[in-house]
Amino acid sequence: MNNLIFRKINSAELIVAYDLHCERVKDMVEKGIKQWLKPIEFSKLEERQKKQENFGLFLDKQLEVFLSLTKRQDYHEWSHILYTPGTTWLNTVSVKTKSKHKGLGKIAVIKAVEYLKSKGVYELYLDCVINNGFLVNYYKDLGFEVLAETKAVYKSGTFEVALMRLKIT
Protein backbone atom coordinates (compact mmCIF):
# COMPACT_ATOMS: atom_id res chain seq x y z
CA MET A 1 0.00 0.00 0.00
CA ASN A 2 2.74 2.40 -0.94
CA ASN A 3 0.38 4.41 -3.13
CA LEU A 4 -1.58 5.87 -0.18
CA ILE A 5 -2.03 9.63 -0.04
CA PHE A 6 -3.93 11.55 2.64
CA ARG A 7 -4.96 15.05 1.60
CA LYS A 8 -7.73 17.62 1.50
CA ILE A 9 -10.28 16.74 -1.11
CA ASN A 10 -10.99 19.23 -3.85
CA SER A 11 -14.44 20.51 -4.76
CA ALA A 12 -14.72 18.23 -7.80
CA GLU A 13 -14.16 15.20 -5.52
CA LEU A 14 -16.87 16.18 -3.04
CA ILE A 15 -19.65 14.30 -4.84
CA VAL A 16 -17.45 11.17 -4.90
CA ALA A 17 -16.90 11.58 -1.15
CA TYR A 18 -20.64 12.02 -0.61
CA ASP A 19 -21.46 8.91 -2.64
CA LEU A 20 -18.89 6.95 -0.62
CA HIS A 21 -20.49 8.23 2.59
CA CYS A 22 -24.01 7.29 1.41
CA GLU A 23 -22.82 3.78 0.49
CA ARG A 24 -21.19 3.38 3.92
CA VAL A 25 -24.27 4.59 5.79
CA LYS A 26 -26.43 2.06 3.95
CA ASP A 27 -23.98 -0.73 4.77
CA MET A 28 -23.81 0.22 8.46
CA VAL A 29 -27.59 0.47 8.83
CA GLU A 30 -27.98 -2.97 7.24
CA LYS A 31 -25.53 -4.34 9.85
CA GLY A 32 -27.36 -2.66 12.73
CA ILE A 33 -24.60 -0.10 13.42
CA LYS A 34 -26.56 3.07 14.09
CA GLN A 35 -23.96 5.81 13.86
CA TRP A 36 -26.06 7.29 11.09
CA LEU A 37 -29.56 6.32 10.04
CA LYS A 38 -29.32 8.45 6.93
CA PRO A 39 -26.47 10.22 5.16
CA ILE A 40 -25.36 13.65 6.26
CA GLU A 41 -26.89 16.31 4.03
CA PHE A 42 -24.71 17.23 1.07
CA SER A 43 -25.05 20.91 1.99
CA LYS A 44 -23.27 20.15 5.30
CA LEU A 45 -20.34 18.69 3.40
CA GLU A 46 -20.35 21.73 1.11
CA GLU A 47 -20.08 23.98 4.19
CA ARG A 48 -17.14 21.94 5.40
CA GLN A 49 -15.58 22.09 1.96
CA LYS A 50 -15.65 25.89 2.01
CA LYS A 51 -13.70 25.71 5.29
CA GLN A 52 -11.30 23.10 3.82
CA GLU A 53 -12.33 20.54 6.45
CA ASN A 54 -12.86 17.52 4.14
CA PHE A 55 -10.07 14.99 3.68
CA GLY A 56 -9.55 11.74 1.89
CA LEU A 57 -7.27 8.76 1.87
CA PHE A 58 -6.51 7.84 -1.70
CA LEU A 59 -5.14 4.53 -2.93
CA ASP A 60 -3.85 4.58 -6.48
CA LYS A 61 -5.63 7.94 -6.93
CA GLN A 62 -9.00 6.47 -5.88
CA LEU A 63 -10.83 7.82 -2.84
CA GLU A 64 -11.06 4.98 -0.30
CA VAL A 65 -11.80 6.88 2.94
CA PHE A 66 -13.54 10.19 3.49
CA LEU A 67 -13.50 12.15 6.76
CA SER A 68 -13.86 15.68 8.07
CA LEU A 69 -11.75 17.53 10.63
CA THR A 70 -13.94 20.33 11.92
CA LYS A 71 -13.66 23.18 14.39
CA ARG A 72 -16.63 23.00 16.70
CA GLN A 73 -17.91 26.06 18.55
CA ASP A 74 -20.99 24.60 20.22
CA TYR A 75 -21.33 21.34 22.04
CA HIS A 76 -25.07 20.69 22.50
CA GLU A 77 -25.16 17.45 24.49
CA TRP A 78 -21.58 17.97 25.77
CA SER A 79 -21.89 21.58 26.97
CA HIS A 80 -21.69 20.47 30.61
CA ILE A 81 -18.23 18.97 29.92
CA LEU A 82 -16.65 21.08 27.18
CA TYR A 83 -16.39 24.81 27.72
CA THR A 84 -13.70 26.06 25.35
CA PRO A 85 -14.96 26.83 21.84
CA GLY A 86 -12.90 25.90 18.83
CA THR A 87 -11.97 22.29 19.57
CA THR A 88 -11.12 20.01 16.67
CA TRP A 89 -13.45 17.11 15.90
CA LEU A 90 -13.22 13.99 13.76
CA ASN A 91 -16.45 13.61 11.78
CA THR A 92 -18.02 11.46 9.09
CA VAL A 93 -15.35 8.78 8.80
CA SER A 94 -16.59 6.77 5.82
CA VAL A 95 -14.68 3.85 4.32
CA LYS A 96 -15.56 2.62 0.86
CA THR A 97 -17.60 -0.55 1.39
CA LYS A 98 -15.38 -2.56 -0.97
CA SER A 99 -12.33 -1.51 1.07
CA LYS A 100 -13.62 -2.64 4.47
CA HIS A 101 -11.39 -4.84 6.61
CA LYS A 102 -8.21 -3.58 4.93
CA GLY A 103 -7.33 -1.18 7.76
CA LEU A 104 -7.73 1.90 5.58
CA GLY A 105 -10.09 3.64 8.02
CA LYS A 106 -7.53 3.35 10.80
CA ILE A 107 -4.76 4.49 8.46
CA ALA A 108 -6.86 7.53 7.51
CA VAL A 109 -7.45 8.46 11.16
CA ILE A 110 -3.72 8.06 11.92
CA LYS A 111 -2.86 10.26 8.92
CA ALA A 112 -5.43 12.83 10.10
CA VAL A 113 -3.82 12.88 13.53
CA GLU A 114 -0.37 13.35 11.95
CA TYR A 115 -1.77 16.22 9.89
CA LEU A 116 -3.29 17.87 12.98
CA LYS A 117 -0.05 17.51 14.92
CA SER A 118 1.80 19.26 12.09
CA LYS A 119 -0.70 22.13 12.47
CA GLY A 120 -0.16 22.40 16.24
CA VAL A 121 -3.39 20.65 17.28
CA TYR A 122 -2.94 18.39 20.31
CA GLU A 123 -6.47 17.18 21.07
CA LEU A 124 -9.04 15.57 18.80
CA TYR A 125 -12.63 14.87 19.83
CA LEU A 126 -15.41 12.74 18.42
CA ASP A 127 -18.73 11.43 19.50
CA CYS A 128 -20.22 8.17 18.39
CA VAL A 129 -23.25 6.05 19.03
CA ILE A 130 -22.46 3.36 21.59
CA ASN A 131 -24.83 0.81 20.02
CA ASN A 132 -23.09 -2.56 20.38
CA GLY A 133 -19.74 -1.00 21.31
CA PHE A 134 -18.13 -1.52 17.91
CA LEU A 135 -17.35 2.14 17.23
CA VAL A 136 -16.25 2.90 20.78
CA ASN A 137 -13.82 -0.02 20.68
CA TYR A 138 -12.67 0.94 17.18
CA TYR A 139 -11.65 4.39 18.40
CA LYS A 140 -10.21 3.08 21.67
CA ASP A 141 -7.88 0.92 19.55
CA LEU A 142 -6.68 4.18 17.98
CA GLY A 143 -5.90 5.71 21.37
CA PHE A 144 -9.11 7.64 22.06
CA GLU A 145 -10.51 7.63 25.60
CA VAL A 146 -14.16 7.85 26.61
CA LEU A 147 -14.79 11.09 28.51
CA ALA A 148 -18.53 10.73 29.00
CA GLU A 149 -21.68 8.98 27.88
CA THR A 150 -25.15 10.44 27.53
CA LYS A 151 -28.48 10.09 25.77
CA ALA A 152 -28.63 12.43 22.80
CA VAL A 153 -31.80 13.40 20.98
CA TYR A 154 -31.48 13.81 17.22
CA LYS A 155 -34.06 14.17 14.47
CA SER A 156 -33.72 10.44 13.81
CA GLY A 157 -34.17 9.35 17.44
CA THR A 158 -32.61 9.14 20.88
CA PHE A 159 -29.27 7.35 21.17
CA GLU A 160 -26.67 6.49 23.79
CA VAL A 161 -23.53 8.32 22.66
CA ALA A 162 -19.95 8.49 23.87
CA LEU A 163 -17.74 11.57 23.88
CA MET A 164 -14.17 10.55 23.11
CA ARG A 165 -10.85 12.40 23.05
CA LEU A 166 -7.40 11.67 21.72
CA LYS A 167 -4.45 13.53 23.20
CA ILE A 168 -2.03 14.01 20.33
CA THR A 169 1.60 13.63 21.40
N, C-alpha and C positions, 0 to 999 in steps of 0.2 A: 504494500500500500504506500509506495513512495510517491505516488501522484496525488497525494492529499493536499488540498489548499483550503485554509480557513480565511475568509475575508468578508467584508461588507458586500451585500448583494446590490446590484445596480437596479435601477427602476424597471428595465426591461425584463429582469429576472423575477420580479415580484409576483407575477401571475403564476410562474412555475412554482415558487415557494408556497403560494396560496393553495395551488392544486395538491402539492405534496402534503400540506397541512390537512386539507379536507380528506384526503385518502387515509391519513394516519388517524384522524378522528373517527372515521367510519370503522376502521380496523379495531381501534380501542373499544369503541362502544359495543361492537360485536363480541368482544372478549370480556365484557363486563367491567372494564376499567373506565371509571367515570370521571376522568380529569376534565374532559369536555363532553357535553352531550350533543353539541353542534359546533361547527367551525367558528372561529373568531371572525367577525365581520371584516371583509376586505378593506373597508374604509379605515379600520383600526390599524391594519398593517400599512396602509398608505400614510397614515399619520406618523407611524414609527419610521417609515422610509424617509419622510421629510426631515426627520431628526437624525438620520443615519444610524438607526438602532437595529436594523435587520442584518443578520449574518448568515452565512452558509458554509458548510463543509462540502467541498467539491472533490470528487474522485474522477480522474480522467475528464475533467471539465464538466462533469454532470453533477447537479445539485443532489446530494444524498441526505443532508441534514439541514434543516432550517431552524433558526432560533432568533430571539430578540434579546438585547441587553438594554433595558430601559432605566431611565431615571424616574423614580416615583416620588411624588410630592405629598400624596395623601395615602392613608393606610386603611381606611374603612374598618374592617374587622380586626385590624392589628393596632389601632390607634392607642389602645391602653398599654402597648408594649413599646412601639416605635414612636419616637418624638421628633427626631431630626429629619427634616425634609431633604430630599435629594439623594436617597440611597439608591444603589444600583441593584436591579432585579433581573433574574433569568426568567424569560417568558417563552411560551409557545415552542418548546423543543419538540420538533417533529422530524422523525426519521422516515425516510422513504420505506414503504412497506416491504418492498423487495430486498431492502438492505438490512432488515431486522436481524438481530443475533450475530452481527458482524463486529459489534463494538463501536460502530461509527458514532452513535449518540454520545457515548462516553468520551470518545476522542474529541468530538465537537465541543463538549462542555469543558474539557481540559484545555483545549485551544482558546476557548472564550476566556477562561480564567487567566491564561498566559497573556492574552491581549489586554485584559483589564489591569493586570499587574504592570504591564508596560506603560499604562496610562496613569499609574499611581492610585489605582483603586484597590483597597485591601479588604473589602467585605462585599459579599454577594448574597442576596436574599432570593428566596422563592417561596411560593406557597403551592401546595398540591393537595389534592383530595386523598384522604387516607385510604378509603375504600378497603381493599384487601391487604394493604401495606406494601404493595409492589413498588409504587413510586417513592414512598418514603425510604424504603430499603435501597432502591436504585441510587437515590441521592446521598444516602448515608455512605454507600460504597465509594462515592466520589469525595467524601470528606465533609459533607454538610452535617450540621447538627440540628436537631429539633429544638426550637426555642419555646414553642407553645402549640396547643391544639385548641380548636374552637369549632362551633357550628356556624357556618356562614350561609347566608341567604342570598341566592342569586335568582335571576329570572327563571332559570331552569330547575330550581329546587333548593332544598336545604341539604348541605353536605358537611361532614366532618372534614376539616382541613388542618394541615400542619404548616406552621411557619418554620422555615429552615434558613440557616445562615452558614456560609463558608467564610472562614477567615483566611484570606489570601496571604501566604507568606513567601 
